[in-house]
Amino acid sequence: MTPPEAPMTGDSADMGNAPPAVSVCLTVLKNRSDFLRAAKARRQGTGGMMVQARKRQPEETATGVRVGFTCSKKVGNAVARNRAKRRLREVARLVLPTHGLPGYDYVLIGRAEATAQRPFEQLQGDLIYALKRLHQPPRPRGEGDKGKRPQHRGPNQHKGKPQTS
């Protein structure tokens, strides 16, 4: 008869390349005020989600990477919203420990029809792409646009041609 094996602990288990659990590296946002602050920060949309990123101020006591998840009723009923949020949580668990920056708050927002049906590898790629774009310095605006949209010209108003009656 062989002796029973010792239970596997975190030290003896073969962890491979699996990233640590969310609770170890990431703190989950729960206060509405944190979500509202993130909503005023930079955002990047992708096919599967919208990502908002906010660099925390030095006087804020939180450390590490914080992340929040939300899905509006446009995503679907409660079952659909919960499924989309579960997928976003798993993507965040896999991607944010390696691609997220400490001192940032991230909010992942599910998209209707897309978050729940998009292949998981594409969701991971979406988050990585969004994080790369959000951590780049903002592009300067062009000289001529000054942040204004071009004026709409009517069907008979052509640039440079005089109006004839």
C-alpha positions in Angstrom: 0.0 0.0 0.0 1.4 3.4 -0.9 1.2 6.4 1.4 -1.3 9.1 0.5 0.2 12.0 -1.4 0.6 15.3 0.3 -1.9 17.9 -0.8 -0.7 20.2 -3.4 -0.1 23.7 -2.2 0.7 26.9 -4.2 4.4 26.3 -3.7 4.4 22.7 -4.9 1.9 23.0 -7.7 3.3 23.4 -11.2 1.9 26.8 -12.1 3.4 26.9 -15.6 2.9 30.2 -17.4 -0.6 30.8 -15.9 -0.9 34.4 -14.6 -1.8 34.9 -11.0 -5.4 35.1 -9.9 -7.2 38.4 -10.2 -7.4 38.8 -6.4 -3.7 38.6 -6.1 -2.7 41.2 -8.7 -5.8 43.2 -9.4 -8.2 45.1 -7.2 -11.8 45.3 -8.4 -13.4 48.7 -8.5 -16.7 48.8 -6.6 -17.4 52.5 -5.8 -19.4 54.5 -8.3 -17.1 57.5 -7.8 -14.2 55.4 -9.2 -16.2 54.5 -12.3 -17.2 58.1 -12.8 -13.5 59.2 -12.6 -12.5 56.6 -15.1 -15.4 57.7 -17.4 -13.7 61.2 -17.7 -10.3 59.7 -18.6 -9.0 58.2 -21.9 -11.0 55.5 -23.7 -10.4 53.1 -26.5 -13.0 51.1 -28.3 -12.5 47.7 -29.9 -14.7 45.2 -31.6 -15.4 43.3 -28.3 -15.3 46.0 -25.6 -14.7 49.6 -24.6 -11.7 50.2 -22.3 -11.3 53.3 -20.1 -8.0 54.0 -18.4 -7.2 56.5 -15.8 -3.9 57.2 -14.1 -4.5 57.7 -10.4 -3.2 60.8 -8.6 -0.2 60.4 -6.3 -2.3 61.3 -3.2 -4.7 58.4 -3.8 -3.9 55.5 -1.4 -4.7 52.6 -3.8 -1.7 50.7 -5.2 -1.3 48.3 -8.1 -3.7 47.8 -11.0 -7.5 48.3 -10.3 -10.1 47.1 -12.7 -13.9 47.5 -13.0 -16.4 45.8 -15.2 -19.8 47.0 -16.5 -22.4 46.0 -19.0 -25.5 48.1 -19.8 -28.9 46.7 -20.5 -28.1 47.1 -24.2 -26.0 44.0 -23.8 -29.1 42.0 -23.0 -30.9 40.5 -20.0 -29.2 39.7 -16.7 -28.0 36.3 -18.0 -26.3 37.9 -21.0 -24.8 40.8 -19.0 -23.4 38.3 -16.4 -21.9 36.1 -19.2 -20.3 39.1 -20.8 -18.8 40.3 -17.5 -17.5 36.8 -16.7 -15.7 36.8 -20.0 -14.3 40.3 -19.4 -13.1 39.3 -15.9 -11.2 36.3 -17.3 -9.6 38.4 -20.1 -8.6 41.0 -17.5 -7.1 38.2 -15.3 -5.0 37.0 -18.2 -3.9 40.3 -19.8 -3.7 43.0 -17.1 -0.9 41.5 -15.0 1.4 41.7 -18.0 0.1 44.6 -20.0 -1.5 46.8 -17.4 0.5 49.5 -15.6 0.6 49.9 -11.8 -1.2 53.1 -10.7 -3.9 52.8 -13.3 -7.6 52.2 -13.0 -9.2 50.3 -15.9 -12.9 49.9 -16.7 -13.9 47.3 -19.2 -17.3 47.8 -20.8 -19.1 45.1 -22.6 -20.6 45.6 -26.0 -24.0 44.4 -27.1 -23.9 41.3 -29.3 -20.0 41.3 -29.4 -18.6 40.6 -25.9 -20.5 37.3 -25.4 -20.1 35.9 -28.9 -16.6 37.1 -29.9 -13.9 34.3 -29.8 -11.9 34.5 -26.6 -8.6 34.9 -28.3 -9.9 38.0 -30.1 -11.2 39.4 -26.8 -7.7 39.0 -25.4 -6.2 40.7 -28.5 -8.8 43.5 -28.2 -7.7 44.3 -24.6 -4.0 44.2 -25.5 -4.6 46.5 -28.4 -6.6 48.9 -26.3 -4.0 49.0 -23.6 -1.2 49.7 -26.1 -3.2 52.6 -27.5 -4.2 54.0 -24.1 -0.6 54.0 -22.9 0.7 55.9 -25.9 0.9 59.6 -25.5 -2.1 61.4 -27.0 -1.6 62.5 -30.6 -1.5 66.2 -31.2 -4.4 67.7 -33.1 -3.7 69.0 -36.6 -3.1 72.7 -37.0 -6.2 73.4 -39.0 -8.9 71.4 -37.2 -8.7 73.1 -33.7 -10.9 70.4 -32.4 -13.9 71.4 -34.5 -15.8 69.3 -36.9 -15.9 70.4 -40.6 -18.9 72.4 -41.4 -21.5 70.5 -43.4 -22.0 71.8 -46.9 -25.4 71.5 -48.5 -25.9 69.6 -51.8 -25.6 72.8 -53.8 -22.7 74.4 -51.9 -19.5 73.4 -53.6 -16.1 74.6 -52.4 -14.7 77.3 -54.7 -17.6 77.4 -57.2 -19.9 80.4 -57.2 -23.5 79.7 -56.8 -25.5 80.4 -60.1 -29.2 80.7 -60.3 
